[in-house]
C-alpha cells in the first residue's frame, strides 16, 4: 500500500517535487522518451 503511505506523508509537496525531478532527469537522459509522457506518468502515480 505505497499509495496510502504517500498520501499520509505531510511532505507530499516534497515528494511531488522529487518525482517531477526524477521524471525530468529520466526524460533528459533518454531523449527517445518524450518529457510530457514522463510527467504524465508521474501525475498518474500521484493521483
TIVEX-703964 format. One record per residue: y, x, z of N, C-alpha, C, CB in turn. Coordinates in steps of 0.1 Angstrom, whole numbers, plus 5000, padded with zeros to 4 digits. Atoms other than C-alpha are relative to their C-alpha. Glycine has a CB too. Layout:
BEGIN
YXZYXZYXZYXZ...
REM end
This chain:
BEGIN
498850085000500050005000501350095000500049915012498949915000502550264990501349924998499950104988498850085003505049994977500549955013499649884991499550044987505249855013500750105007498849945008499449894993506050195027501450024994499150124999498849975007508750245001501149895004499850004985499050114997510349905009500450015015499449864997499749994985510249975047500950125003498750015008499349884996511850315045501549974999499750114990498550025000515650305054500750084989500650035014499449915011516350585029499549964987499850155003500550045013515450374999500950054989499949845000499149955010518550484981499750144997501549995005500449865002517450844986498850014991499850075014501250005008514050764972500449964985499049905006499650045014515650584942500750124993501049885001499349895006517950884936498950114996501050065009501049905003514851114938499249964988499250035013500950055011512750904915500750014986499549865002499249995012515550884889500250154996501449945002499949865003516051264892498750064994500350085013501349955005512351324886499849954986498849955009500250065014512351084856500950084990500449855000499149925009515351274842499450144997501450015006500649875001513651604848498850004990499650065013501250025009510451484831500549984986499149895005499550035013512451344802500650124993501049895000499449885006514351664797499050114997501150065010501049905002511251884800499149964988499150025013500850055011509351664775500949924990498849915005499050065009511651594746499349894992500550104990500750105008508851384729500249865007498650044998499950134993509351114756501549965001499450015014498650045000512550914754500449985014500249864992499550014986514650924786500149865004501450065001499950144997515150544785498649955005500549924989501450044996511350504788499750055014499050054989500349944987511150734818500849925011500450155000499250074991514050554835499449865002501449994995500650134999512450214827498750005009499749944987501249994992509150334843500450015015499250124995499549984986511050444875500549865005501150105001499550134995512750104877498849905002501049944989501250094998509349924873499350035013499150014988500749964987507950124902500849955012499850155000499150054989510950034924499849855002501550044997500250154999510549664916498649975003500549934987
REM end
